[in-house]
Amino acid sequence: MKRMNTQMKVNKIQDTVSEFLNENGMCVGLGNLTKEDTDYIIQMGADILCTKWGIGITGGNFVMAIVNNDLMAATESADYINIKALKFYCQLVQHAIRPNLN
């Protein structure tokens, strides 16, 4: 069986984030997002999970703050989209199930 390379793993994690957003976005106040905002949140969510799970490159200040459960640092480094998605990212970190990445 062929092993997944890093990009394939990241793509699978992006799919996981996309599904989680579709299932939970409205519950955390993320209704009526533009396509650009949705894509950005999915990418950022994937960066968060990849950092949490040690896959690929470690994320920046905002990503590290979320992974480290540092609300003050997260709010200080968040842009306007990430402020809106903060509750989503917290739910994602707590409840997303790691896909099989073998």
C-alpha positions, -999 to +999 in steps of 0.1 A: +000+000+000+013+035-008+020+057+022+006+093+022+030+121+017+026+153+038+005+171+012-019+142+010-023+142+048-029+180+048-056+175+021-073+149+042-072+171+072-087+200+051-115+176+042-120+168+079-122+206+088-146+212+059-169+185+071-167+198+107-175+233+095-205+221+075-218+202+105-211+227+132-206+262+116-241+274+122-240+263+159-210+285+165-223+316+147-206+311+113-236+314+090-236+333+057-198+331+051-184+341+018-166+314-002-133+333+005-140+333+043-150+296+042-118+287+024-097+307+048-114+291+079-109+257+064-072+264+057-066+279+092-085+250+108-062+225+089-032+245+100-044+242+136-050+205+134-018+198+115+002+217+142-017+198+170-010+165+154+026+172+143+020+170+106+039+193+082+050+228+092+041+243+126+017+272+124+023+308+133+014+328+164-024+325+161-023+288+154+001+281+182-021+302+206-051+280+197-032+248+200-017+259+234-052+270+246-040+306+251-070+328+246-052+361+253-025+353+226-051+341+202-072+372+204-041+394+202-029+378+170-063+371+153-075+389+122-112+398+117-121+364+102-103+344+129-120+365+157-154+354+141-142+318+139-126+316+174-153+294+189-153+272+158-115+266+162-119+258+199-146+232+191-125+218+163-095+213+185-116+196+212-139+174+190-124+167+156-115+131+151-081+125+135-085+108+102-065+077+092-033+092+077-014+060+069 
